[in-house]
Amino acid sequence: MLSKSVIHFKKLVFLSLLLLYLLILAGSVVRSTGSGMGCPDWPKCFGQWVPPYDVSQLPLDYKEKFKVGMHHIADFNVFKTWIEYVNRLLGVLVGLSVFVNFVYSFRFFYNKPPFFLFSLLVFVLTCFQGWIGSKVVESNLSKYMITIHMLIALLIVSLTLFLFRIAQSSTQFKLGRKYSFLLLSLSVLTFVQILMGTQVRQEIDTIALKYNDLNRENWVGELGIVFMLHRILAISIISFNAFLFYKLFKTYGWSHQIAKLYTTVMFLLVMEYAFGVSMVWFSIPFYTQPFHLFIATLVFGIQFYILLLVKFTSRVPSYQM
C-alpha cells in the first residue's frame, strides 16, 4: 500500500504531466499561427512583463529597438503577441510545477532516492528548456533550435512519465518478449516521426514566407523528400501498431489493461492520420496543425508509459511522512 506522501507526490507529478501537454499544445498553436516572434525579446515581451494590446503602446522605432540580430521584426500583431505570451505563461506554470515536485522529493532523499534524482533531472532539463526557448527567439526561429526544443520537450515528458510510474504500486504487466521489442521499436519510430514532422513544418514555414502566406494550394506540391518520408513512416507506424493491437487482443483479451491502453493508441492514430490527410487535401489549414502535433505526442506518451508498465516494477515502501 502506498503512503500518503507517495500518493501526494504522484498527484503532483501527474499535474506536471498535464501542464506539459498543455504547453506542447500551446507551442504548436504558436508555430501554426506564426506567432513565435510575437514577442521579439525574452523573458519580457516588447520590454514589458504584460505585453501591449495596441501598437500605440509601443515606441515609434519599435521595429529597430526590438530587431533580432540584423532582422527587423514584422508589424505589431496583437493576436500573435498574446498567443506567444500565453505560451510563455504556461511555460512558467510548468516550471513552478516541476520546482514544487523537486522540493517535495527531498522527503524521499534517503528512503526513495530515485524520486529525488529524477525530480532533480526533470527540474534541470526544464530550466535548460527555458533557456533553449530564449535561444529560439534569439535565433529568429532557427529550424535546428526548434527541433532541439521539441526533442527536449519529449525527453521531459518521458522522464515525468517514468517518475509517475515508479510512484505507482508494484504491479508489473507481463508481455511477450517479441511484443515488448515491437512496442519499444514503435515508441522510437513515433519519436523519430515527431522530430521529422518538425522538419516538415520548417519547410512549410519557408514556403509560406515565399508566398507571403497566400496560395496555400501550392504549398504541399513544393514539399520535398522529408515530407515523403514522413508520409511513408506514418503508414508504417499505423500498420505495425495495428498488428500489435490485434496480437494484444488475441493473446490477452479485452480485459487486459495494456490492451485497453492500446485501444486509445489506435483511436489517436486514426485521428492523427485523419488530421494529416486533411492538411494535404485542404491546403494545410492552420487549425489542424496544433492537433496533429499534440496527438502525436500523446501517442508517444502512452506508448512509452505502456513500455514502463511492462519493463519497470516500482517497489515503493509504504512508510508515512
C-alpha positions in Angstrom: 0.0 0.0 0.0 1.3 3.4 -0.9 2.0 6.0 1.8 0.2 9.4 1.7 3.4 11.2 0.8 3.9 8.9 -2.2 0.3 9.4 -3.3 0.7 13.2 -3.0 3.9 13.0 -5.0 2.2 11.0 -7.7 -0.6 13.6 -7.9 2.0 16.4 -8.2 3.8 14.5 -11.0 0.6 13.9 -12.8 -0.3 17.6 -12.6 3.1 18.5 -14.1 2.4 16.0 -16.9 -0.9 17.6 -17.7 0.7 21.1 -17.8 3.5 19.8 -20.0 1.0 18.6 -22.6 -0.9 21.8 -22.4 2.4 23.6 -23.1 3.1 21.4 -26.1 -0.4 22.2 -27.4 0.2 25.9 -26.9 3.6 25.7 -28.5 2.1 24.0 -31.6 -0.5 26.8 -31.8 2.3 29.3 -31.7 4.1 27.5 -34.5 1.0 27.0 -36.7 -0.1 30.7 -36.4 3.4 32.0 -36.9 3.4 33.7 -33.5 6.9 32.6 -32.5 8.2 36.2 -32.8 5.0 37.7 -31.4 7.3 38.6 -28.5 10.7 39.5 -30.1 12.5 39.7 -26.7 12.8 37.3 -23.8 11.8 37.0 -21.0 9.8 40.2 -21.4 7.6 41.0 -24.3 8.4 44.2 -26.1 10.2 45.2 -22.9 7.1 44.7 -20.8 6.1 42.0 -18.4 2.5 42.3 -19.7 2.5 42.8 -23.4 0.8 45.7 -25.2 -2.6 45.3 -26.8 -2.2 48.2 -29.3 0.7 49.5 -31.4 0.2 52.9 -29.8 1.7 51.5 -26.6 5.0 50.8 -28.4 7.7 53.4 -29.2 7.7 54.6 -32.8 11.0 52.9 -33.5 10.0 49.5 -32.0 11.0 47.6 -35.1 14.5 48.9 -34.8 14.6 48.7 -31.0 13.4 45.0 -30.8 15.0 43.7 -34.0 16.5 40.2 -33.8 20.1 40.3 -34.9 20.1 42.0 -38.3 16.4 41.3 -38.9 13.7 43.9 -38.2 10.6 42.4 -36.8 7.2 42.4 -38.6 4.4 44.8 -37.9 2.9 44.5 -34.4 0.2 41.9 -34.3 -1.8 41.8 -31.1 -3.1 38.3 -31.9 0.3 36.8 -32.3 1.8 38.7 -29.4 -0.8 37.4 -26.9 -0.6 33.8 -28.3 3.1 33.8 -27.6 2.6 35.5 -24.2 0.1 32.8 -23.1 2.6 30.1 -24.3 5.2 31.7 -22.0 2.8 31.9 -19.1 2.1 28.2 -19.4 5.9 27.7 -19.5 6.1 29.5 -16.2 3.4 27.2 -14.7 5.2 24.1 -15.9 8.4 25.5 -14.3 6.7 26.1 -11.0 5.0 22.7 -11.0 8.3 21.0 -11.7 10.0 23.0 -9.0 7.3 22.0 -6.4 7.9 18.4 -7.4 11.6 18.8 -6.9 11.2 20.4 -3.4 8.6 17.8 -2.4 11.0 15.0 -3.5 13.5 16.0 -0.8 11.5 14.0 1.7 12.4 10.8 -0.3 16.1 11.6 -0.4 17.1 8.7 1.8 14.2 6.3 1.5 13.5 6.5 -2.2 16.5 8.2 -3.9 15.1 7.7 -7.5 12.2 10.1 -6.6 14.7 12.8 -5.8 17.2 12.1 -8.5 14.7 12.1 -11.4 12.8 15.1 -10.0 16.2 16.9 -10.0 16.9 15.8 -13.5 13.4 16.9 -14.7 13.9 20.3 -13.0 17.3 20.8 -14.6 16.0 19.9 -18.0 13.1 22.2 -17.6 15.4 25.1 -16.7 17.5 24.2 -19.7 14.4 24.1 -21.9 13.5 27.6 -20.8 17.0 28.8 -21.8 16.6 27.0 -25.2 13.3 28.8 -25.6 15.1 32.1 -25.3 17.7 31.0 -27.9 14.9 30.0 -30.3 13.7 33.6 -30.1 17.3 35.0 -30.5 17.9 32.7 -33.5 14.8 34.1 -35.2 13.2 30.6 -35.1 16.1 28.6 -36.4 14.8 25.2 -37.5 17.6 23.4 -35.7 16.8 25.2 -32.4 13.1 24.4 -32.8 14.0 20.7 -33.3 16.2 20.7 -30.2 13.3 22.4 -28.3 10.9 19.6 -29.3 13.5 16.9 -28.5 14.0 18.2 -25.0 10.2 18.5 -24.5 9.7 14.8 -25.4 12.6 13.9 -23.1 11.0 15.8 -20.2 7.7 14.1 -20.9 9.4 10.7 -20.8 11.2 11.4 -17.5 8.0 12.7 -16.0 6.2 9.5 -17.1 9.0 7.5 -15.5 8.5 9.4 -12.2 4.8 8.7 -12.4 5.5 5.0 -13.0 7.9 4.5 -10.1 5.4 6.3 -7.8 2.8 3.6 -8.5 2.2 0.3 -6.9 4.5 -2.7 -7.6 2.2 -4.3 -10.3 4.2 -5.3 -13.4 2.4 -6.4 -16.5 3.7 -9.4 -18.4 4.1 -9.0 -22.2 5.8 -11.4 -24.6 9.4 -10.7 -25.5 8.7 -10.1 -29.2 5.7 -7.8 -28.3 7.9 -5.8 -25.9 10.5 -5.3 -28.6 7.9 -4.3 -31.1 6.5 -1.8 -28.6 9.9 -0.4 -28.0 10.5 -0.1 -31.7 7.2 1.7 -32.3 7.9 4.2 -29.5 11.3 5.0 -31.1 9.6 5.3 -34.5 6.9 7.7 -33.1 9.7 9.7 -31.5 11.5 9.9 -34.9 8.3 10.7 -36.7 7.6 13.7 -34.4 11.1 15.1 -35.0 10.7 14.6 -38.7 7.4 16.5 -38.5 9.2 19.5 -37.1 11.4 19.5 -40.2 8.3 19.3 -42.5 6.9 22.2 -40.5 10.0 24.2 -41.2 9.7 23.5 -44.9 6.1 24.8 -44.7 7.3 27.9 -43.0 9.8 28.6 -45.8 7.2 28.0 -48.5 4.7 30.2 -46.6 7.2 33.0 -46.5 7.8 32.6 -50.2 4.1 33.0 -51.0 3.6 35.6 -48.3 1.1 33.2 -46.6 -1.0 33.1 -49.8 -1.7 30.4 -52.4 -1.9 27.6 -49.9 -3.0 25.2 -52.6 0.6 25.3 -53.9 2.4 24.5 -50.7 2.1 20.7 -50.5 3.4 20.3 -54.0 6.6 22.1 -53.1 7.4 20.0 -50.1 10.5 17.8 -50.5 11.8 14.4 -49.6 11.4 14.8 -45.9 7.6 15.1 -46.4 7.6 11.9 -48.5 9.5 10.1 -45.8 7.1 11.5 -43.2 4.1 10.0 -45.1 5.8 6.6 -45.6 6.7 6.4 -42.0 3.2 7.4 -41.0 1.7 4.4 -42.9 4.3 2.1 -41.5 3.6 3.2 -37.9 -0.1 2.7 -38.3 0.4 -0.7 -39.9 2.7 -2.0 -37.2 0.6 -0.6 -34.4 -2.5 -2.2 -35.9 -0.6 -5.6 -35.9 0.5 -5.2 -32.3 -3.1 -4.1 -31.4 -4.5 -7.3 -33.0 -1.9 -9.5 -31.3 -2.5 -8.0 -27.9 -6.3 -8.6 -28.0 -5.9 -12.0 -29.5 -3.4 -13.0 -26.7 -4.7 -11.2 -23.6 -8.3 -10.3 -24.4 -10.3 -7.2 -23.9 -9.9 -7.0 -20.1 -6.1 -6.6 -20.1 -5.0 -3.1 -19.1 -2.4 -2.9 -21.7 -4.9 -3.9 -24.4 -7.2 -1.2 -23.2 -4.5 1.4 -23.3 -3.6 0.3 -26.8 -7.2 0.9 -27.8 -6.6 4.5 -27.0 -3.4 4.5 -29.0 -5.2 3.2 -32.1 -8.0 5.7 -31.7 -5.5 8.5 -31.5 -3.5 7.2 -34.5 -6.7 7.2 -36.6 -7.3 10.8 -35.6 -3.7 11.7 -36.3 -3.8 10.2 -39.8 -7.1 12.0 -40.4 -5.6 15.3 -39.5 -2.5 14.6 -41.6 -4.7 13.7 -44.7 -6.9 16.8 -44.1 -3.8 19.0 -44.2 -2.9 17.6 -47.6 -6.4 17.8 -49.0 -7.3 21.2 -47.7 -4.1 23.1 -48.2 -2.7 22.9 -44.7 -5.3 24.8 -42.7 -3.6 26.3 -39.6 -6.2 24.9 -37.2 -5.3 21.3 -37.9 -1.6 21.6 -37.3 -1.6 22.0 -33.5 -3.8 18.9 -33.1 -1.6 16.9 -35.5 1.5 17.5 -33.3 -0.4 17.3 -30.0 -1.9 13.9 -30.8 1.5 12.6 -31.9 3.0 13.5 -28.6 0.0 11.8 -26.8 0.6 8.6 -28.8 4.3 8.7 -27.9 3.5 9.3 -24.2 1.0 6.4 -24.0 3.4 4.0 -25.8 6.2 4.9 -23.5 4.0 4.5 -20.5 2.9 1.0 -21.6 6.6 0.2 -22.0 7.2 1.3 -18.5 4.3 -0.8 -17.2 5.9 -3.8 -18.9 9.6 -3.2 -18.1 9.6 -1.5 -14.7 8.2 -2.7 -11.4 8.0 0.0 -8.7 8.9 -1.0 -5.1 7.8 1.9 -3.1 7.9 1.4 0.7 4.7 2.2 2.5 6.2 4.5 5.1 4.3 7.5 6.4 5.8 11.0 6.4 
